[in-house]
Amino acid sequence: MRLIDCHAHLWQAGHGFPWIRPGSEHYRTFTLDDLEHSGVEVAGTVLVEASRGDRGETLALRELRATRPDLVAGYVGNLQVYEDAVPEEFEELMVEARPNGLRLGGAVQEALLPVLEKLRITLDVNLPANALATATKLAERFPGLTIVVDHLGNPRELDVWQRELRPAAARPNVLLKISGLLTQPPEVAGLVERAVEAFGPERCLVGSDWPICLPRGSRADSLGLALRGLGGLSDDERAQVLHGNAVRAYRLDGNLARETLVIDSC
C-alpha cells in the first residue's frame, strides 16, 4: 500500500533553529540522505518547516524539493516569517517559491490568507492550544482555503479537544493530520479512531514527525502508531488516508515513484 508521509523535517544544526540546543538529541544535521535511509520506504514525503525563523528556510525547502522530487513530494513553509509583508509582496513571493503549504504557528496573519486561498496554497495549523477552534474560525472566514490541522490538534485538555473536534470536522475545507504521536502524551494515540470517525477517512492524513520523534522511536514506529488507529477502515478508505488525501490537500505531483510501504503495524 502506498503512503505519503505528510510531516517530516530536515535541518542544519547551528544554522538558525533556536529551539535546537547544543547537546540536545536533535542537535545534529539531518539531510536528504538521512531521510532516504530513515528506515521506511514511502511514496513521498512532505517536508515541513522547522522554525528556523527566516524566509531563507522557505527557499531551502524549495531547493530540497527540486533536488530530489522522487523523495520530497512537497513542502510546507513558515507563514510567520512573512508577517511584515503586504499582500501584494507576499503573493509575488509565493508565486516564486511555489510552496505546497505554509504553516501557522503563532498569531494569525489574516491579511495574507486571501493570497493562500487565491493561489491554492494549503494552510497548516500547529498551535499549542485551540488549534481546532482556530481552524474552524479560519475555515468559516476563508471557505476556499484548504486547512490542515497538525498533530491531531495537539490535544492537551481532552474535554477542550473533544469540544472543538466536531465543529472543525463540520467544515469541509479542514483536514486533520494524524502525526507527531510519539512526541505527544501517550494517551493521544488513543484518540486517532475518534478523530477519524469525526472527520471521516476522506479528510485525514498521516505523518511521522521524523526526526523529532527519534528520542522516543523510529520513523517506522511513529507511522506505525498512526496506522494502528486505522484498523477499522476498508482498504479504499485506508488508501485515502495514506495517500489520496495528501495528493489532494497539497496538490502533489504525479511523479510519486515509490510504491512500497514496509511497516508491520496493523
Buried (B, 14 or more C-beta within 10 A) or exposed (E): EBBBBBBBBBBBBEEBBEEBEEEEEBEBEBEBEEBEEBEBEBBBBBBBBBBBBEBEBBBBBBEBBEEBBEBBBBBBBBBBBBBEBEBEEBBEBBEEBBBBBBBBBBEBBEEBBBBBBEEEBBBBBBBEBBBBBBBBBBBEEBEEBBBBBBBBBBBBEEEBBBEBBEBBBEBEBBBBBBBBBBBBEEEBBEBBBBBBEBBEBEBBBBBBBBBBBBEBBBBBBBBBBBBBBBEEBEEEBBBBBBBBBBBBBBBBEEEBEBEEBEBEBE
